[in-house]
Amino acid sequence: MGVCCMCHQEDYTYTFDGGEFCRQCLLDTITKPSVIEEKLPEFVEYHKKDFVDWITDTKAGDCYGIGDFVEEAKRMAVESWKEQHPDEYKEAIKDFRTSVPGEWEEYFEEVG
């Protein structure tokens, strides 16, 4: 228990920027535009993997226009991996051939 530095109520407090805040005052403080502007880059850096996974997941749409970059990065990653791990690459393409039943056969029907 502590005393909130904003509302002066005795409650469970959270430390933020040298002050002790009750939950509601903390939420009011951390949603101020100036706090968001200052702390957001640090937050994103702290959650970098989650952010990368979130922004590159374009299955539900590409509202940030990153899809082309994601596809190019994936293509380059596979090419680099292929050069560094040729045996695994050969195994993967064999597995890919059978990953969708019937697709191998359909390919030959389409290309004649």
N, C-alpha and C positions, 0 to 999 in steps of 0.2 A: 504494500500500500504506500501511496505517496500523495503529494498534493500537485495537481495540475498547475503548471505555470501560466495557463491562459484563463481557465474558468475558476481556479482555486478550489475545486472540489477535491475531496479526499477520495481516491479511487486507485485502482491498479494503474500504474503509469508506465509509459514507454519513453525511452530516452531518444531525443532527436535534436541534433545541432546544439547540444549543451543544455537543453531544457527537458523537463519532465512533463509529459502530456497524457491526459486521459485518452481513451481510444477515440472518442468523438473529436476532440480538439486535434489529435494527431491526424485523423482523416481530413479534417478541415485544412490543416496546415500543408499536408503533403499533396493536396490537390490544387494548391495555388499555382497559377501559371509560372511564376518565377521559380518556384521549387521544382516543378516539372522540368522547366528549361535547364536548370542547373544540374539536377540529379539524373535525368533520363539517360544521358550517354554512359554514365557510370553503371546504371541499372542494366542497360543493354550489354555492356562489356561483361558484367558479372554473370549474365544469362546468355552468353554468346552462342553456345551450341543450341539452346532452345530457340533463340531468335533465328538462327540460320535455318534450323529445321522448319520453323513456322513460316518464314518468308519464302522459302523455296518450295513449299508444298503448294503446288499450283493445281492440284486435282479439283478443287472447288472453284477455280477461277484464277485469274492473274491480275488482280486489281492494282498491283504496283508495277506492272509491266516488266517483271523480272524473268519471265518465262524463257525468252530467247537466251539470256545469260546463263540460266540454269541448264538448259539443254546443251549449250556450247561447253560449259564446264564439265558436264557429265561425259560428253563425247571426248573431250581432251583427257579426262581422267581414265577412261577406258583405253584410249590409245597409249597413254603412258604406262598403264598397268600391263597392257599387252606386250609392250617392249621389255618391261622389267620381269614379267612372269609369263613367258610364252607357254610353258607347259600347262599352267592353270587356265590360261586363255583358251588353249585347244580343248581342254576338258569342259570349260564353260560353254563354248560354242556347240559342242556335242550335246550337252545338257539342254541348251536353248532349243535345239532342233526338236526335242521331244517335249518341251515345256507346255505346248498347246497341242493337244491331240488333233491330228488330222491336218494341221497347218503345213507340215512338210509336204504332204501329198498334194494339198491344194495349191501350193506354190508351183509345182510342176504342171498342174492343170492350167494355171493362169499364164505362165510364161511359155507354155507349149514346148 
